[in-house]
Amino acid sequence: MTAPVFVVEAVPGLGSFLLDGSEGRHAVSVKRMRAGEDLVLTDGRGAWADCVVLAAEGKDQLTVQVSGTAVEPEPLPRITVVQALPKGDRGELAVEIMTETGVDAIVPWAASRCITQWKGDRGLKALAKWRATAREAGKQSRRTRFPEVADAMTTKQVAALLAGADFAAVLHEDRDHPSGALADAELPAEGEIVLVVGPEGGVSPEELAAFETAGAKPYRLGHSVLRTSTAGTAATALLLGRTGRWS
């Protein structure tokens, strides 16, 4: 079984290291790590260290021996998903599954047809939940480079992001729309891929026009219509396979 992952501010060098605080508590009291077991420390930004547990003390102190360190190179092409704000906890579900699948960045988008709107303290709390979800899902899926969750963007800001991408696509929910299939699109070997996932009500004609002006074309995933909370994951998986990142 792959060694469990714990997050630290900075990956330590070779030698002994004390893991304490919330991560130490999780290791000792939840995972019940014991002497001789393996684990990985990461900063979530690509740096990581192989470790062996030396001793567990109290409820939140784990002493480990760092046996080796490395930095995972940033994968190419980089995949960013612009996710329209779903209802309820479906936003956290989308972030969780996309993180487990391997997306590199997630951008919350306040689309015109979103029922949910992030405003004031509510918006800050929702963004914090998305970021916490990405962190926990990154640990669970044994990643050492967690996806970045950006501040929520407006349609104008998303269009600017799309304009700078090497490949930009808007996932279209209409199976009869004369758009191409994402499975047939010509993809870059490097650079940035940006996908836009609209809300349950779909991307408005005005938004679609703004994105097409920025260089993003509409694409279909298949003949079935996916919910906004699952479309990004399906598209990411398709691209990871087609670009060779899953090979």
C-alpha contacts under 8 A as a table, 3 or more apart, distances in Angstrom:
res1	aa1	res2	aa2	distance
2	T	142	R	7.61
3	A	38	D	5.69
3	A	39	L	4.77
3	A	40	V	6.31
3	A	142	R	7.85
4	P	38	D	7.66
4	P	39	L	5.15
4	P	40	V	6.14
4	P	139	K	7.53
4	P	140	Q	7.68
4	P	142	R	6.69
5	V	39	L	6.07
5	V	40	V	4.75
5	V	41	L	5.86
5	V	42	T	7.06
5	V	139	K	5.36
5	V	140	Q	7.38
5	V	142	R	5.82
5	V	143	R	7.73
5	V	144	T	7.99
6	F	23	E	6.26
6	F	27	A	7.80
6	F	39	L	7.64
6	F	40	V	6.27
6	F	41	L	5.03
6	F	42	T	6.33
6	F	139	K	6.63
7	V	23	E	6.77
7	V	41	L	5.74
7	V	42	T	5.06
7	V	43	D	5.51
7	V	44	G	6.71
7	V	139	K	7.71
8	V	11	V	6.33
8	V	23	E	7.95
8	V	41	L	6.52
8	V	42	T	5.94
8	V	43	D	5.16
9	E	43	D	5.52
10	A	42	T	7.59
10	A	43	D	5.65
11	V	41	L	6.59
11	V	42	T	6.00
11	V	43	D	6.09
11	V	47	A	6.58
11	V	48	W	6.14
11	V	49	A	6.63
11	V	69	T	7.98
12	P	17	F	7.10
12	P	49	A	7.52
12	P	66	V	7.51
13	G	66	V	6.84
13	G	68	G	7.87
13	G	69	T	7.08
14	L	65	Q	7.46
14	L	66	V	4.93
14	L	67	S	5.92
14	L	68	G	6.43
14	L	69	T	7.59
15	G	65	Q	5.52
15	G	66	V	5.24
15	G	67	S	7.17
16	S	63	T	6.76
16	S	64	V	5.54
16	S	65	Q	4.43
16	S	66	V	6.03
17	F	63	T	5.67
17	F	64	V	5.34
17	F	65	Q	6.35
17	F	66	V	7.10
18	L	61	Q	6.71
18	L	62	L	5.73
18	L	63	T	4.53
18	L	64	V	6.40
19	L	23	E	6.87
19	L	24	G	4.98
19	L	60	D	7.85
19	L	61	Q	5.86
19	L	62	L	5.07
19	L	63	T	6.18
19	L	64	V	7.46
20	D	23	E	6.11
20	D	24	G	3.86
20	D	25	R	6.62
20	D	60	D	5.35
20	D	61	Q	4.69
20	D	62	L	6.41
21	G	24	G	5.18
21	G	25	R	6.15
21	G	60	D	6.19
21	G	61	Q	7.57
22	S	25	R	5.00
22	S	26	H	6.15
22	S	60	D	7.23
23	E	26	H	5.00
23	E	27	A	6.17
23	E	60	D	7.67
24	G	27	A	5.05
24	G	28	V	6.06
24	G	59	K	7.85
24	G	60	D	4.47
24	G	61	Q	5.27
24	G	62	L	5.91
25	R	28	V	5.21
25	R	29	S	5.43
25	R	30	V	7.03
25	R	59	K	5.73
25	R	60	D	3.75
25	R	61	Q	6.86
26	H	29	S	5.61
26	H	30	V	4.85
26	H	31	K	6.13
26	H	32	R	8.00
26	H	60	D	7.28
27	A	30	V	5.93
27	A	31	K	4.93
27	A	32	R	5.95
27	A	33	M	5.69
27	A	60	D	7.37
27	A	62	L	7.26
28	V	31	K	5.99
28	V	32	R	4.58
28	V	33	M	5.45
28	V	34	R	7.81
28	V	56	A	6.47
28	V	57	E	7.84
28	V	58	G	7.96
28	V	59	K	5.88
28	V	60	D	5.69
28	V	61	Q	6.87
28	V	62	L	6.67
29	S	32	R	5.29
29	S	59	K	5.65
29	S	60	D	6.92
33	M	37	E	6.69
33	M	53	V	7.41
33	M	56	A	7.26
34	R	37	E	5.96
34	R	53	V	6.34
34	R	54	L	7.73
34	R	55	A	6.57
34	R	56	A	6.24
35	A	52	V	7.47
35	A	53	V	4.72
35	A	54	L	4.87
35	A	55	A	5.15
35	A	56	A	7.07
36	G	52	V	5.87
36	G	53	V	5.29
36	G	54	L	6.45
37	E	52	V	5.62
37	E	53	V	5.44
38	D	50	D	7.45
38	D	51	C	5.76
38	D	52	V	4.57
38	D	53	V	6.35
39	L	50	D	6.36
39	L	51	C	5.32
39	L	52	V	6.22
39	L	53	V	7.46
40	V	48	W	6.69
40	V	49	A	5.58
40	V	50	D	4.97
40	V	51	C	5.84
41	L	48	W	5.45
41	L	49	A	5.19
41	L	50	D	6.83
41	L	51	C	7.33
42	T	45	R	7.54
42	T	46	G	7.15
42	T	47	A	5.67
42	T	48	W	4.19
42	T	49	A	6.50
42	T	144	T	5.65
43	D	46	G	6.79
43	D	47	A	5.90
43	D	48	W	6.70
43	D	144	T	7.16
43	D	145	R	7.83
44	G	47	A	7.02
44	G	135	R	7.76
44	G	138	G	7.88
44	G	143	R	7.58
44	G	144	T	5.08
44	G	145	R	4.62
44	G	146	F	5.06
45	R	144	T	6.60
45	R	145	R	4.62
45	R	146	F	6.35
46	G	71	V	5.35
46	G	72	E	4.84
46	G	73	P	6.89
46	G	74	E	7.43
46	G	144	T	5.07
46	G	145	R	4.35
46	G	146	F	7.82
47	A	69	T	7.49
47	A	70	A	5.89
47	A	71	V	4.21
47	A	72	E	6.22
47	A	144	T	6.66
47	A	145	R	7.63
48	W	69	T	5.74
48	W	70	A	5.61
48	W	71	V	6.18
48	W	72	E	7.79
48	W	144	T	6.37
49	A	66	V	6.48
49	A	67	S	7.33
49	A	68	G	5.56
49	A	69	T	4.18
49	A	70	A	6.39
50	D	66	V	5.95
50	D	67	S	5.70
50	D	68	G	5.32
50	D	69	T	6.35
51	C	64	V	6.03
51	C	65	Q	5.32
51	C	66	V	4.45
51	C	67	S	5.62
51	C	68	G	7.38
52	V	64	V	5.42
52	V	65	Q	5.23
52	V	66	V	6.75
52	V	67	S	7.49
53	V	56	A	7.68
53	V	62	L	7.11
53	V	63	T	6.12
53	V	64	V	4.31
53	V	65	Q	6.33
54	L	62	L	7.65
54	L	63	T	5.43
54	L	64	V	5.02
54	L	65	Q	6.42
55	A	62	L	5.96
55	A	63	T	5.24
55	A	64	V	7.04
56	A	60	D	7.98
56	A	61	Q	5.89
56	A	62	L	4.56
56	A	63	T	6.35
57	E	60	D	6.95
57	E	61	Q	5.17
57	E	62	L	6.32
58	G	61	Q	6.19
66	V	69	T	7.69
72	E	144	T	7.35
72	E	145	R	7.49
74	E	78	R	7.83
75	P	78	R	6.07
75	P	245	R	7.59
76	L	189	A	7.02
76	L	190	E	5.05
76	L	191	G	6.43
76	L	192	E	7.75
76	L	245	R	7.66
77	P	188	P	6.99
77	P	189	A	5.93
77	P	190	E	4.21
77	P	191	G	5.00
77	P	192	E	5.59
77	P	193	I	6.63
77	P	243	T	7.44
78	R	104	D	6.17
78	R	190	E	7.37
78	R	191	G	6.21
78	R	192	E	4.84
78	R	193	I	5.97
79	I	103	V	5.72
79	I	104	D	5.35
79	I	105	A	6.64
79	I	192	E	6.15
79	I	193	I	4.86
79	I	194	V	5.99
79	I	195	L	7.75
79	I	236	T	7.43
80	T	103	V	6.49
80	T	104	D	5.79
80	T	105	A	4.57
80	T	106	I	5.73
80	T	107	V	7.42
80	T	192	E	7.49
80	T	193	I	6.16
80	T	194	V	4.77
80	T	195	L	6.29
81	V	103	V	7.35
81	V	105	A	6.37
81	V	106	I	5.02
81	V	107	V	6.22
81	V	194	V	5.83
81	V	195	L	4.84
81	V	196	V	5.96
81	V	197	V	7.16
81	V	232	G	6.53
82	V	106	I	5.88
82	V	107	V	4.52
82	V	108	P	6.02
82	V	109	W	6.29
82	V	158	V	7.68
82	V	194	V	7.20
82	V	195	L	5.95
82	V	196	V	4.65
82	V	197	V	5.97
83	Q	106	I	6.83
83	Q	107	V	5.87
83	Q	108	P	5.08
83	Q	109	W	5.63
83	Q	196	V	6.36
83	Q	197	V	5.11
83	Q	198	G	6.74
83	Q	228	T	7.80
83	Q	232	G	7.41
84	A	108	P	5.94
84	A	109	W	4.53
84	A	110	A	6.00
84	A	111	A	5.90
84	A	114	C	6.95
84	A	196	V	7.90
84	A	197	V	6.01
84	A	198	G	5.15
84	A	199	P	5.16
84	A	228	T	7.44
85	L	91	G	6.42
85	L	108	P	6.28
85	L	109	W	5.99
85	L	110	A	6.09
85	L	111	A	7.34
85	L	114	C	6.11
85	L	115	I	7.92
85	L	116	T	6.14
85	L	117	Q	7.31
85	L	199	P	6.65
86	P	89	D	7.71
86	P	90	R	5.73
86	P	91	G	5.33
86	P	114	C	6.91
86	P	115	I	7.49
86	P	116	T	6.44
86	P	199	P	6.42
86	P	200	E	7.48
86	P	228	T	6.86
86	P	229	S	6.85
87	K	90	R	5.99
87	K	91	G	7.04
87	K	115	I	6.70
87	K	116	T	5.70
88	G	91	G	7.06
88	G	116	T	7.95
89	D	92	E	5.49
89	D	93	L	6.51
90	R	93	L	4.80
90	R	94	A	6.09
90	R	229	S	5.86
91	G	94	A	5.15
91	G	95	V	6.30
91	G	130	W	7.27
91	G	229	S	6.53
92	E	95	V	5.05
92	E	96	E	5.99
92	E	129	K	7.07
92	E	130	W	5.61
92	E	133	T	6.31
93	L	96	E	5.09
93	L	97	I	6.23
93	L	229	S	6.70
94	A	97	I	5.46
94	A	98	M	6.02
94	A	229	S	4.62
94	A	230	T	6.19
94	A	232	G	7.44
94	A	233	T	7.33
95	V	98	M	5.26
95	V	99	T	5.97
95	V	106	I	7.54
95	V	130	W	6.50
95	V	133	T	6.68
95	V	134	A	6.11
96	E	99	T	5.26
96	E	100	E	6.30
96	E	133	T	5.96
96	E	134	A	5.97
96	E	137	A	5.48
97	I	100	E	5.05
97	I	101	T	6.08
97	I	137	A	7.78
97	I	230	T	7.98
97	I	233	T	6.39
98	M	101	T	4.99
98	M	102	G	6.24
98	M	103	V	5.64
98	M	232	G	6.81
98	M	233	T	4.89
98	M	236	T	7.35
99	T	102	G	5.26
99	T	103	V	5.59
99	T	104	D	7.73
99	T	134	A	6.08
99	T	137	A	6.09
99	T	138	G	6.16
99	T	141	S	7.99
99	T	146	F	7.39
99	T	147	P	6.52
100	E	103	V	7.87
100	E	137	A	6.09
100	E	138	G	6.53
100	E	140	Q	7.83
100	E	141	S	5.46
101	T	233	T	6.72
101	T	236	T	7.23
101	T	237	A	6.50
102	G	236	T	7.42
102	G	237	A	7.81
102	G	240	L	7.85
103	V	106	I	7.53
103	V	147	P	6.39
103	V	236	T	6.42
104	D	146	F	7.15
104	D	147	P	4.52
104	D	148	E	6.62
105	A	147	P	4.68
105	A	148	E	4.58
105	A	149	V	5.93
105	A	150	A	7.60
106	I	147	P	6.81
106	I	148	E	6.16
106	I	149	V	4.85
106	I	150	A	6.39
107	V	149	V	5.93
107	V	150	A	5.13
107	V	151	D	6.88
107	V	152	A	6.36
107	V	153	M	7.05
108	P	149	V	7.69
108	P	150	A	6.92
108	P	151	D	6.78
108	P	152	A	4.58
108	P	153	M	6.26
109	W	152	A	5.52
109	W	153	M	5.07
109	W	154	T	6.18
109	W	155	T	7.27
109	W	158	V	7.61
110	A	114	C	6.55
110	A	117	Q	6.56
110	A	118	W	7.56
110	A	152	A	6.87
110	A	153	M	6.43
110	A	154	T	5.79
110	A	155	T	7.26
111	A	114	C	5.36
111	A	154	T	7.27
111	A	155	T	6.68
111	A	198	G	7.23
111	A	199	P	6.98
111	A	203	V	7.46
112	S	204	S	7.23
113	R	199	P	6.45
113	R	200	E	7.86
113	R	201	G	5.83
113	R	202	G	7.02
113	R	203	V	7.29
113	R	204	S	7.24
114	C	117	Q	6.80
114	C	199	P	5.67
114	C	200	E	7.50
114	C	201	G	7.34
117	Q	123	G	7.52
118	W	122	R	6.08
118	W	123	G	3.87
118	W	124	L	7.56
118	W	126	A	7.34
119	K	122	R	5.73
119	K	123	G	4.71
119	K	124	L	7.71
120	G	123	G	5.45
120	G	124	L	6.60
121	D	124	L	5.04
121	D	125	K	6.14
122	R	125	K	5.21
122	R	126	A	6.15
123	G	126	A	5.09
123	G	127	L	6.14
124	L	127	L	5.17
124	L	128	A	6.17
125	K	128	A	5.05
125	K	129	K	6.25
126	A	129	K	5.07
126	A	130	W	6.38
127	L	130	W	5.09
127	L	131	R	6.29
127	L	151	D	7.29
127	L	152	A	7.80
128	A	131	R	5.12
128	A	132	A	6.08
129	K	132	A	5.06
129	K	133	T	5.98
130	W	133	T	5.06
130	W	134	A	6.24
130	W	149	V	7.18
131	R	134	A	5.11
131	R	135	R	6.29
131	R	148	E	7.85
131	R	149	V	5.88
132	A	135	R	5.09
132	A	136	E	6.22
133	T	136	E	5.20
133	T	137	A	5.91
134	A	137	A	5.16
134	A	138	G	5.86
134	A	146	F	6.82
134	A	147	P	6.57
134	A	149	V	7.66
135	R	138	G	5.07
135	R	139	K	6.37
135	R	146	F	6.42
136	E	139	K	5.13
136	E	140	Q	6.14
137	A	140	Q	4.93
137	A	141	S	6.01
138	G	141	S	5.29
138	G	142	R	6.17
138	G	143	R	5.10
138	G	144	T	7.35
138	G	145	R	7.59
138	G	146	F	5.45
138	G	147	P	7.79
139	K	142	R	5.08
139	K	143	R	5.98
139	K	144	T	7.73
140	Q	143	R	7.72
143	R	146	F	6.41
153	M	156	K	7.89
153	M	157	Q	5.65
153	M	158	V	6.20
154	T	157	Q	5.17
154	T	158	V	6.23
155	T	158	V	5.04
155	T	159	A	6.15
155	T	207	E	6.83
156	K	159	A	5.14
156	K	160	A	6.45
156	K	210	A	7.88
157	Q	160	A	5.12
157	Q	161	L	6.37
158	V	161	L	4.98
158	V	162	L	6.21
158	V	211	F	7.94
159	A	162	L	5.05
159	A	163	A	6.18
159	A	210	A	6.55
159	A	211	F	5.36
159	A	214	A	5.67
160	A	163	A	5.09
160	A	164	G	6.71
160	A	214	A	6.95
161	L	164	G	5.51
161	L	165	A	6.72
162	L	165	A	5.23
162	L	168	A	5.75
162	L	194	V	6.46
162	L	211	F	7.15
162	L	214	A	6.05
162	L	215	G	6.77
162	L	216	A	6.44
163	A	168	A	7.89
163	A	214	A	4.69
163	A	215	G	5.85
163	A	216	A	7.65
165	A	168	A	5.95
165	A	191	G	7.54
165	A	192	E	5.26
165	A	193	I	5.98
165	A	194	V	6.33
166	D	188	P	6.80
166	D	191	G	5.90
166	D	192	E	5.23
166	D	193	I	5.99
167	F	187	L	6.73
167	F	188	P	6.91
167	F	192	E	6.61
167	F	193	I	4.83
167	F	194	V	6.38
167	F	216	A	7.46
168	A	193	I	5.89
168	A	194	V	4.85
168	A	195	L	5.93
168	A	215	G	6.70
168	A	216	A	4.53
168	A	217	K	6.70
169	A	194	V	6.43
169	A	195	L	4.93
169	A	196	V	6.23
169	A	216	A	4.87
169	A	217	K	5.06
169	A	218	P	5.70
169	A	219	Y	6.41
170	V	195	L	5.81
170	V	196	V	4.63
170	V	197	V	6.51
170	V	198	G	7.91
170	V	208	L	7.80
170	V	211	F	7.80
170	V	216	A	6.39
170	V	217	K	6.01
170	V	218	P	4.58
170	V	219	Y	6.05
171	L	195	L	7.10
171	L	196	V	6.07
171	L	197	V	5.69
171	L	198	G	7.25
171	L	218	P	5.81
171	L	219	Y	5.12
171	L	220	R	5.83
171	L	221	L	7.08
172	H	175	R	7.76
172	H	177	H	7.63
172	H	179	S	7.88
172	H	198	G	7.94
172	H	202	G	7.75
172	H	203	V	7.71
172	H	218	P	5.72
172	H	219	Y	5.63
172	H	220	R	5.45
172	H	221	L	7.95
173	E	202	G	6.70
173	E	220	R	6.97
173	E	225	V	5.99
173	E	226	L	7.66
174	D	177	H	5.28
174	D	220	R	7.79
174	D	225	V	7.72
175	R	220	R	7.00
175	R	222	G	7.47
175	R	223	H	5.75
175	R	224	S	7.39
175	R	225	V	7.49
179	S	217	K	7.94
179	S	218	P	5.71
179	S	219	Y	5.26
179	S	220	R	6.49
180	G	184	D	7.26
180	G	185	A	7.37
180	G	218	P	7.21
180	G	219	Y	5.09
180	G	220	R	6.21
181	A	184	D	5.43
181	A	185	A	6.66
181	A	219	Y	5.29
181	A	220	R	4.77
181	A	221	L	5.99
181	A	222	G	7.09
182	L	185	A	5.19
182	L	219	Y	5.37
182	L	220	R	5.85
182	L	221	L	5.72
182	L	235	A	7.92
183	A	221	L	7.19
183	A	238	L	7.13
183	A	242	R	7.97
187	L	243	T	7.30
188	P	191	G	6.90
188	P	193	I	7.93
188	P	243	T	7.92
189	A	243	T	6.66
195	L	232	G	7.74
197	V	228	T	6.41
197	V	231	A	6.84
197	V	232	G	6.26
198	G	201	G	7.69
198	G	202	G	5.35
198	G	203	V	5.16
198	G	228	T	6.42
199	P	202	G	5.17
199	P	203	V	6.70
199	P	228	T	5.71
200	E	227	R	6.60
200	E	228	T	5.87
203	V	207	E	6.25
203	V	208	L	6.26
204	S	207	E	5.20
204	S	208	L	6.14
205	P	208	L	5.04
205	P	209	A	6.05
206	E	209	A	5.13
206	E	210	A	6.27
207	E	210	A	5.07
207	E	211	F	6.18
208	L	211	F	5.14
208	L	212	E	6.08
209	A	212	E	5.10
209	A	213	T	6.16
210	A	213	T	5.16
210	A	214	A	6.42
211	F	214	A	4.97
211	F	215	G	6.49
211	F	216	A	5.40
211	F	217	K	7.64
212	E	215	G	5.03
212	E	216	A	4.70
212	E	217	K	5.68
212	E	218	P	7.88
213	T	216	A	7.25
220	R	223	H	7.83
221	L	235	A	6.93
222	G	225	V	7.58
226	L	230	T	6.26
226	L	231	A	5.43
227	R	230	T	5.48
227	R	231	A	6.03
228	T	231	A	5.41
228	T	232	G	7.25
229	S	232	G	6.94
229	S	233	T	7.97
230	T	233	T	5.41
230	T	234	A	6.43
231	A	234	A	5.21
231	A	235	A	6.16
232	G	235	A	5.17
232	G	236	T	5.99
233	T	236	T	5.08
233	T	237	A	6.14
234	A	237	A	5.24
234	A	238	L	6.30
235	A	238	L	5.10
235	A	239	L	6.27
236	T	239	L	5.14
236	T	240	L	6.05
237	A	240	L	5.13
237	A	241	G	6.28
238	L	241	G	5.35
238	L	242	R	6.20
239	L	242	R	4.97
239	L	243	T	5.85
240	L	243	T	5.44
240	L	244	G	6.24
240	L	245	R	5.07
240	L	246	W	5.61
241	G	244	G	5.44
241	G	245	R	6.23
241	G	246	W	5.19
241	G	247	S	6.97
242	R	245	R	7.74
243	T	246	W	7.82
244	G	247	S	5.02
